[in-house]
Amino acid sequence: MCVCDLRELVGSDLSTVSKHLAVLKHAGVVADEKRGSQVFYSLRCPCVTAFFTCAESVLKKTAKDQRASLGGRGRCGA
């Protein structure tokens, strides 16, 4: 995926996306490939996507548990 596509996807400016991708590249999470004037990035280990699925499940479970602990109370304890 090229930086321009990622920029649109996350809604940030090109500079911000490029800086984050540089950090991910340095950490070994993504690889880059220059094609003409564009740089394309890919995950070095696609299993990373499983982490996001797991994190989403944890967040949903936590939210559900928090709602249950409110015991049907509305906002602000009303």
Number of C-alpha atoms within 10 A of each C-alpha: 13 15 17 15 12 18 16 12 9 9 10 12 12 14 11 11 17 17 11 11 19 16 12 14 17 11 10 12 16 18 17 16 12 10 9 6 5 12 14 16 17 14 16 13 11 11 9 11 11 10 11 11 10 11 12 12 12 12 11 12 12 12 12 11 11 11 13 11 10 11 9 10 11 9 7 5 8 6
